[in-house]
């Protein structure tokens, strides 16, 4: 397998390393972001191990023709959530081709994942079928499975991404598939996970509305009216899903949008004040203070280098 290890000081660059996933990152906790990405690729199998130092909301879309399975490798400082559901230590989450996802990553969370070409996975299933009750689980976003089966899957994925003796595509595919097969069989006999809640809907809708609002973001009262919910329900939703307040989350969303623009443009193309005002920050001194508090540096430090 071809193995790479990348270190990133900025997750905007991290996301750009896999453009086909259309990934977007929102940093919520205050501090300088550090992240690592180790990958192993062999034919249609792609194994990766991703760690981020800060609390992050990660969004994206699984590329066409792929199937992805992921587990946490140490939960970090909190409970991860995918599609609004808790990703416990003995949980597995699944993504299918073209499926959008939202992952709430607590500080210091590491994720292990493997993607297959969908046709390749079907061939493996034909050769080693799953029981019907386990096969039906492939339509679910999050599965609970016996802890020992999930631990074996982690061990298998770590072995692949760290090298081992898996030089051939078929060997890598079989190792990952056998470990997944055991997890899926075990999940068929485990109690179902808790479904996503209204809190997930509240957070995702607020995120969508504010991200599209540009220079005139709605305040909390306006969001409550639009979603026909109480301020307390809004507060509780953000605390449950993102472990923060609506004000901090939504301000961080706009600060991240400014940072993304600064990293993508030169001073000649867009000034700091222009980028800030485009996201509703009209007092530059307050904006700069909040920007530095979140990212650990002033906005001028994130200007794109002029080539």
C-alpha positions as a Markdown table, in Angstrom:
| # | Residue | x | y | z |
|---|---|---|---|---|
| 1 | Unk | 0.0 | 0.0 | 0.0 |
| 2 | Unk | 1.1 | 3.6 | -0.6 |
| 3 | Unk | 1.3 | 5.3 | 2.8 |
| 4 | Unk | 1.5 | 9.1 | 3.4 |
| 5 | Unk | 1.6 | 11.2 | 6.6 |
| 6 | Unk | 0.7 | 14.9 | 6.5 |
| 7 | Unk | 0.8 | 17.4 | 9.3 |
| 8 | Unk | -1.3 | 20.6 | 9.0 |
| 9 | Unk | -1.4 | 23.8 | 10.9 |
| 10 | Unk | -4.6 | 24.8 | 9.3 |
| 11 | Unk | -7.6 | 22.6 | 8.5 |
| 12 | Unk | -8.5 | 24.6 | 5.5 |
| 13 | Unk | -5.4 | 23.1 | 3.9 |
| 14 | Unk | -6.4 | 19.8 | 5.5 |
| 15 | Unk | -9.7 | 19.9 | 3.6 |
| 16 | Unk | -8.1 | 20.9 | 0.4 |
| 17 | Unk | -6.0 | 17.7 | 0.4 |
| 18 | Unk | -9.2 | 15.7 | -0.6 |
| 19 | Unk | -11.3 | 18.0 | -2.8 |
| 20 | Unk | -13.5 | 15.2 | -4.0 |
| 21 | Unk | -15.0 | 15.0 | -0.5 |
| 22 | Unk | -16.1 | 18.7 | -0.6 |
| 23 | Unk | -15.1 | 19.1 | 3.0 |
| 24 | Unk | -15.7 | 22.2 | 5.1 |
| 25 | Unk | -14.5 | 22.7 | 8.7 |
| 26 | Unk | -15.7 | 25.0 | 11.4 |
| 27 | Unk | -13.4 | 25.5 | 14.4 |
| 28 | Unk | -15.3 | 26.0 | 17.7 |
| 29 | Unk | -12.7 | 25.8 | 20.5 |
| 30 | Unk | -10.1 | 28.5 | 21.0 |
| 31 | Unk | -6.6 | 27.6 | 20.1 |
| 32 | Unk | -4.1 | 27.2 | 17.3 |
| 33 | Unk | -5.3 | 24.2 | 15.2 |
| 34 | Unk | -3.0 | 21.3 | 14.7 |
| 35 | Unk | -4.0 | 18.2 | 12.7 |
| 36 | Unk | -2.4 | 15.0 | 11.3 |
| 37 | Unk | -3.6 | 12.8 | 8.4 |
| 38 | Unk | -2.1 | 9.4 | 7.7 |
| 39 | Unk | -3.4 | 7.5 | 4.6 |
| 40 | Unk | -2.9 | 4.2 | 3.0 |
| 41 | Unk | -4.2 | 3.6 | -0.5 |
| 42 | Unk | -4.2 | 0.3 | -2.4 |
| 43 | Unk | -6.4 | 0.0 | -5.5 |
| 44 | Unk | -10.0 | 0.6 | -4.4 |
| 45 | Unk | -9.2 | 0.6 | -0.7 |
| 46 | Unk | -8.4 | 3.8 | 1.1 |
| 47 | Unk | -7.6 | 3.8 | 4.9 |
| 48 | Unk | -7.1 | 7.0 | 6.8 |
| 49 | Unk | -6.3 | 8.1 | 10.3 |
| 50 | Unk | -7.2 | 11.7 | 11.1 |
| 51 | Unk | -6.6 | 13.7 | 14.3 |
| 52 | Unk | -7.4 | 17.3 | 15.1 |
| 53 | Unk | -6.4 | 19.2 | 18.2 |
| 54 | Unk | -9.5 | 21.5 | 18.5 |
| 55 | Unk | -13.2 | 21.1 | 18.5 |
| 56 | Unk | -14.4 | 21.1 | 14.9 |
| 57 | Unk | -17.6 | 20.6 | 12.9 |
| 58 | Unk | -16.6 | 18.7 | 9.8 |
| 59 | Unk | -19.0 | 18.6 | 6.8 |
| 60 | Unk | -18.7 | 17.0 | 3.5 |
| 61 | Unk | -20.0 | 14.5 | 0.9 |
| 62 | Unk | -18.8 | 11.0 | 0.2 |
| 63 | Unk | -17.6 | 10.8 | -3.4 |
| 64 | Unk | -19.6 | 8.8 | -6.0 |
| 65 | Unk | -19.1 | 5.1 | -6.2 |
| 66 | Unk | -17.7 | 4.8 | -2.7 |
| 67 | Unk | -18.7 | 3.2 | 0.7 |
| 68 | Unk | -17.1 | 4.4 | 3.9 |
| 69 | Unk | -17.0 | 2.9 | 7.4 |
| 70 | Unk | -15.5 | 4.8 | 10.4 |
| 71 | Unk | -14.8 | 4.5 | 14.1 |
| 72 | Unk | -13.4 | 6.7 | 16.7 |
| 73 | Unk | -10.0 | 5.9 | 18.1 |
| 74 | Unk | -10.2 | 7.6 | 21.5 |
| 75 | Unk | -13.0 | 10.1 | 21.7 |
| 76 | Unk | -11.1 | 13.1 | 22.8 |
| 77 | Unk | -12.6 | 15.7 | 25.2 |
| 78 | Unk | -16.3 | 14.9 | 24.7 |
| 79 | Unk | -18.8 | 12.8 | 22.7 |
| 80 | Unk | -18.5 | 12.8 | 18.9 |
| 81 | Unk | -21.7 | 13.0 | 16.9 |
| 82 | Unk | -22.4 | 12.1 | 13.3 |
| 83 | Unk | -25.7 | 13.0 | 11.7 |
| 84 | Unk | -26.8 | 14.1 | 15.1 |
| 85 | Unk | -26.2 | 10.7 | 16.7 |
| 86 | Unk | -23.6 | 9.9 | 19.4 |
| 87 | Unk | -20.6 | 8.0 | 18.2 |
| 88 | Unk | -19.8 | 5.9 | 21.2 |
| 89 | Unk | -16.6 | 3.9 | 21.7 |
| 90 | Unk | -18.3 | 0.7 | 20.4 |
| 91 | Unk | -20.1 | 2.4 | 17.5 |
| 92 | Unk | -19.5 | 2.4 | 13.7 |
| 93 | Unk | -20.7 | 4.9 | 11.3 |
| 94 | Unk | -21.4 | 4.4 | 7.6 |
| 95 | Unk | -21.6 | 6.7 | 4.6 |
| 96 | Unk | -22.8 | 5.8 | 1.2 |
| 97 | Unk | -21.9 | 7.4 | -2.2 |
| 98 | Unk | -23.2 | 10.9 | -2.6 |
| 99 | Unk | -24.3 | 11.2 | 1.0 |
| 100 | Unk | -23.7 | 14.4 | 2.9 |
| 101 | Unk | -22.4 | 14.2 | 6.5 |
| 102 | Unk | -21.9 | 16.3 | 9.5 |
| 103 | Unk | -19.4 | 15.2 | 12.2 |
| 104 | Unk | -19.1 | 17.0 | 15.5 |
| 105 | Unk | -15.5 | 16.3 | 16.6 |
| 106 | Unk | -14.5 | 17.1 | 20.2 |
| 107 | Unk | -11.0 | 18.3 | 21.0 |
| 108 | Unk | -8.3 | 15.8 | 20.4 |
| 109 | Unk | -10.5 | 13.3 | 18.6 |
| 110 | Unk | -8.9 | 10.7 | 16.2 |
| 111 | Unk | -10.9 | 9.0 | 13.5 |
| 112 | Unk | -10.1 | 5.7 | 11.7 |
| 113 | Unk | -11.9 | 5.1 | 8.5 |
| 114 | Unk | -11.8 | 2.8 | 5.4 |
| 115 | Unk | -13.5 | 3.4 | 2.1 |
| 116 | Unk | -14.2 | 0.8 | -0.6 |
| 117 | Unk | -15.3 | 1.1 | -4.2 |
| 118 | Unk | -18.9 | 0.2 | -3.9 |
| 119 | Unk | -18.6 | -2.5 | -6.6 |
| 120 | Unk | -15.6 | -4.0 | -4.9 |
| 121 | Unk | -17.5 | -4.2 | -1.6 |
| 122 | Unk | -20.4 | -5.9 | -3.3 |
| 123 | Unk | -18.0 | -8.5 | -4.8 |
| 124 | Unk | -16.6 | -9.2 | -1.3 |
| 125 | Unk | -20.1 | -9.6 | 0.1 |
| 126 | Unk | -21.0 | -12.0 | -2.7 |
| 127 | Unk | -18.0 | -14.1 | -1.7 |
| 128 | Unk | -18.7 | -13.8 | 2.0 |
| 129 | Unk | -22.4 | -13.0 | 2.5 |
| 130 | Unk | -23.8 | -11.4 | 5.6 |
| 131 | Unk | -27.0 | -12.6 | 7.4 |
| 132 | Unk | -30.1 | -10.7 | 6.2 |
| 133 | Unk | -30.4 | -8.9 | 9.5 |
| 134 | Unk | -26.8 | -7.7 | 9.3 |
| 135 | Unk | -27.1 | -6.7 | 5.6 |
| 136 | Unk | -30.1 | -4.4 | 6.4 |
| 137 | Unk | -27.8 | -2.5 | 8.8 |
| 138 | Unk | -25.9 | -1.1 | 5.8 |
| 139 | Unk | -28.7 | 1.4 | 5.4 |
| 140 | Unk | -28.2 | 2.9 | 8.9 |
| 141 | Unk | -25.9 | 5.8 | 9.7 |
| 142 | Unk | -24.6 | 4.6 | 13.1 |
| 143 | Unk | -24.4 | 1.1 | 14.4 |
| 144 | Unk | -23.7 | -0.2 | 17.9 |
| 145 | Unk | -21.6 | -3.4 | 18.0 |
| 146 | Unk | -19.8 | -5.6 | 20.5 |
| 147 | Unk | -16.8 | -3.8 | 21.9 |
| 148 | Unk | -14.4 | -6.6 | 21.1 |
| 149 | Unk | -15.4 | -6.6 | 17.4 |
| 150 | Unk | -15.0 | -2.8 | 17.1 |
| 151 | Unk | -11.6 | -3.1 | 18.8 |
| 152 | Unk | -10.5 | -5.7 | 16.3 |
| 153 | Unk | -11.6 | -3.4 | 13.5 |
| 154 | Unk | -9.5 | -0.6 | 15.0 |
| 155 | Unk | -6.5 | -2.9 | 15.2 |
| 156 | Unk | -6.9 | -4.0 | 11.6 |
| 157 | Unk | -7.2 | -0.4 | 10.3 |
| 158 | Unk | -4.2 | 0.8 | 12.3 |
| 159 | Unk | -2.2 | -2.1 | 10.9 |
| 160 | Unk | -3.0 | -1.1 | 7.4 |
| 161 | Unk | -2.4 | 2.6 | 7.8 |
| 162 | Unk | 0.9 | 2.0 | 9.6 |
| 163 | Unk | 2.2 | -0.4 | 6.9 |
| 164 | Unk | 2.5 | -3.9 | 8.1 |
| 165 | Unk | 2.9 | -6.5 | 5.4 |
| 166 | Unk | -0.1 | -5.6 | 3.2 |
| 167 | Unk | 1.5 | -4.8 | -0.1 |
| 168 | Unk | -1.3 | -6.0 | -2.3 |
| 169 | Unk | -4.7 | -4.6 | -2.9 |
| 170 | Unk | -6.5 | -7.9 | -2.4 |
| 171 | Unk | -4.8 | -8.4 | 1.0 |
| 172 | Unk | -5.7 | -4.9 | 2.2 |
| 173 | Unk | -9.3 | -5.3 | 1.0 |
| 174 | Unk | -9.7 | -8.7 | 2.7 |
| 175 | Unk | -8.2 | -7.6 | 6.0 |
| 176 | Unk | -10.5 | -4.6 | 6.2 |
| 177 | Unk | -13.5 | -6.5 | 5.0 |
| 178 | Unk | -13.1 | -9.4 | 7.5 |
| 179 | Unk | -12.9 | -7.0 | 10.4 |
| 180 | Unk | -16.0 | -5.1 | 9.2 |
| 181 | Unk | -17.8 | -8.4 | 8.6 |
| 182 | Unk | -17.4 | -9.3 | 12.3 |
| 183 | Unk | -18.6 | -5.8 | 13.4 |
| 184 | Unk | -21.7 | -6.0 | 11.2 |
| 185 | Unk | -22.6 | -9.5 | 12.3 |
| 186 | Unk | -22.2 | -8.4 | 15.9 |
| 187 | Unk | -24.2 | -5.2 | 15.4 |
| 188 | Unk | -27.2 | -7.3 | 14.1 |
| 189 | Unk | -27.6 | -8.7 | 17.6 |
| 190 | Unk | -27.0 | -5.4 | 19.5 |
| 191 | Unk | -29.7 | -2.9 | 20.7 |
| 192 | Unk | -30.2 | -0.1 | 18.2 |
| 193 | Unk | -28.7 | 3.3 | 18.8 |
| 194 | Unk | -30.6 | 6.4 | 19.7 |
| 195 | Unk | -32.0 | 8.2 | 16.7 |
| 196 | Unk | -31.1 | 11.8 | 15.8 |
| 197 | Unk | -33.1 | 14.4 | 17.8 |
| 198 | Unk | -34.8 | 17.7 | 17.2 |
| 199 | Unk | -31.6 | 19.3 | 18.6 |
| 200 | Unk | -29.7 | 18.1 | 15.5 |
| 201 | Unk | -32.3 | 19.7 | 13.3 |
| 202 | Unk | -32.1 | 23.0 | 15.2 |
| 203 | Unk | -28.3 | 23.2 | 14.9 |
| 204 | Unk | -28.1 | 22.2 | 11.3 |
| 205 | Unk | -30.9 | 24.6 | 10.3 |
| 206 | Unk | -29.2 | 27.5 | 12.2 |
| 207 | Unk | -25.9 | 26.6 | 10.6 |
| 208 | Unk | -27.5 | 26.6 | 7.1 |
| 209 | Unk | -29.3 | 29.9 | 7.6 |
| 210 | Unk | -26.4 | 31.8 | 9.0 |
| 211 | Unk | -23.9 | 30.4 | 6.4 |
| 212 | Unk | -26.2 | 31.8 | 3.7 |
| 213 | Unk | -26.9 | 35.1 | 5.3 |
| 214 | Unk | -23.6 | 36.9 | 4.3 |
| 215 | Unk | -23.3 | 40.5 | 5.7 |
| 216 | Unk | -26.7 | 40.4 | 7.5 |
| 217 | Unk | -26.7 | 37.4 | 9.9 |
| 218 | Unk | -29.9 | 36.9 | 11.8 |
| 219 | Unk | -29.8 | 37.3 | 15.6 |
| 220 | Unk | -31.0 | 34.6 | 18.0 |
| 221 | Unk | -34.5 | 35.9 | 18.3 |
| 222 | Unk | -34.9 | 35.9 | 14.5 |
| 223 | Unk | -33.7 | 32.3 | 14.4 |
| 224 | Unk | -36.1 | 31.3 | 17.1 |
| 225 | Unk | -39.0 | 32.9 | 15.1 |
| 226 | Unk | -37.9 | 31.3 | 11.9 |
| 227 | Unk | -37.6 | 27.8 | 13.4 |
| 228 | Unk | -40.7 | 28.3 | 15.6 |
| 229 | Unk | -38.8 | 27.2 | 18.7 |
| 230 | Unk | -38.0 | 28.8 | 22.1 |
| 231 | Unk | -34.8 | 30.4 | 23.0 |
| 232 | Unk | -34.3 | 27.7 | 25.7 |
| 233 | Unk | -34.7 | 24.9 | 23.1 |
| 234 | Unk | -32.2 | 26.6 | 20.8 |
| 235 | Unk | -29.7 | 26.9 | 23.7 |
| 236 | Unk | -30.3 | 23.3 | 24.7 |
| 237 | Unk | -29.9 | 22.1 | 21.2 |
| 238 | Unk | -26.5 | 23.7 | 20.7 |
| 239 | Unk | -25.3 | 22.6 | 24.1 |
| 240 | Unk | -26.3 | 19.0 | 23.4 |
| 241 | Unk | -24.9 | 18.8 | 19.8 |
| 242 | Unk | -21.9 | 21.1 | 19.9 |
| 243 | Unk | -21.2 | 21.7 | 23.6 |
| 244 | Unk | -21.4 | 25.5 | 23.2 |
| 245 | Unk | -23.8 | 28.3 | 23.0 |
| 246 | Unk | -25.7 | 29.4 | 19.8 |
| 247 | Unk | -23.9 | 32.8 | 19.9 |
| 248 | Unk | -20.4 | 31.3 | 20.0 |
| 249 | Unk | -21.2 | 28.6 | 17.4 |
| 250 | Unk | -22.7 | 31.0 | 14.9 |
| 251 | Unk | -20.1 | 33.7 | 15.4 |
| 252 | Unk | -17.4 | 31.0 | 15.0 |
| 253 | Unk | -19.1 | 30.0 | 11.7 |
| 254 | Unk | -18.8 | 33.5 | 10.4 |
| 255 | Unk | -15.2 | 33.9 | 11.7 |
| 256 | Unk | -14.2 | 30.6 | 9.9 |
| 257 | Unk | -15.8 | 32.0 | 6.7 |
| 258 | Unk | -13.6 | 35.1 | 7.0 |
| 259 | Unk | -10.5 | 33.0 | 7.6 |
| 260 | Unk | -11.2 | 30.8 | 4.6 |
| 261 | Unk | -11.5 | 33.9 | 2.4 |
| 262 | Unk | -8.3 | 35.5 | 3.7 |
| 263 | Unk | -6.4 | 32.2 | 3.1 |
| 264 | Unk | -7.7 | 32.1 | -0.5 |
| 265 | Unk | -7.1 | 35.8 | -1.5 |
| 266 | Unk | -4.3 | 38.3 | -1.4 |
| 267 | Unk | -4.6 | 41.7 | 0.2 |
| 268 | Unk | -4.9 | 43.2 | -3.3 |
| 269 | Unk | -7.9 | 41.1 | -4.0 |
| 270 | Unk | -9.7 | 41.5 | -0.7 |
| 271 | Unk | -8.8 | 43.5 | 2.4 |
| 272 | Unk | -9.3 | 42.2 | 5.9 |
| 273 | Unk | -12.1 | 44.7 | 6.5 |
| 274 | Unk | -13.8 | 43.7 | 3.3 |
| 275 | Unk | -13.7 | 40.0 | 4.3 |
| 276 | Unk | -15.0 | 40.8 | 7.8 |
| 277 | Unk | -17.8 | 43.1 | 6.6 |
| 278 | Unk | -19.0 | 40.4 | 4.1 |
| 279 | Unk | -19.7 | 38.2 | 7.1 |
| 280 | Unk | -21.4 | 40.9 | 9.2 |
| 281 | Unk | -18.4 | 42.1 | 11.3 |
| 282 | Unk | -18.6 | 45.9 | 11.0 |
| 283 | Unk | -16.4 | 46.9 | 13.9 |
| 284 | Unk | -12.9 | 45.9 | 12.9 |
| 285 | Unk | -11.3 | 46.1 | 16.3 |
| 286 | Unk | -13.9 | 43.8 | 17.9 |
| 287 | Unk | -13.6 | 41.5 | 15.0 |
| 288 | Unk | -9.8 | 41.3 | 15.3 |
| 289 | Unk | -10.1 | 40.5 | 19.0 |
| 290 | Unk | -12.6 | 37.7 | 18.4 |
| 291 | Unk | -10.6 | 36.3 | 15.5 |
| 292 | Unk | -7.4 | 36.1 | 17.5 |
| 293 | Unk | -9.2 | 34.6 | 20.5 |
| 294 | Unk | -10.6 | 31.8 | 18.3 |
| 295 | Unk | -7.6 | 31.1 | 16.0 |
| 296 | Unk | -4.7 | 32.2 | 18.1 |
| 297 | Unk | -3.4 | 34.8 | 15.6 |
| 298 | Unk | -4.5 | 38.1 | 14.0 |
| 299 | Unk | -6.3 | 38.0 | 10.6 |
| 300 | Unk | -3.4 | 39.7 | 8.9 |
| 301 | Unk | -1.3 | 36.5 | 9.6 |
| 302 | Unk | -3.7 | 34.5 | 7.4 |
| 303 | Unk | -3.3 | 36.4 | 4.2 |
| 304 | Unk | -2.6 | 34.4 | 1.1 |
| 305 | Unk | 1.0 | 34.7 | -0.1 |
| 306 | Unk | 1.3 | 36.6 | -3.3 |
| 307 | Unk | 3.1 | 34.4 | -5.9 |
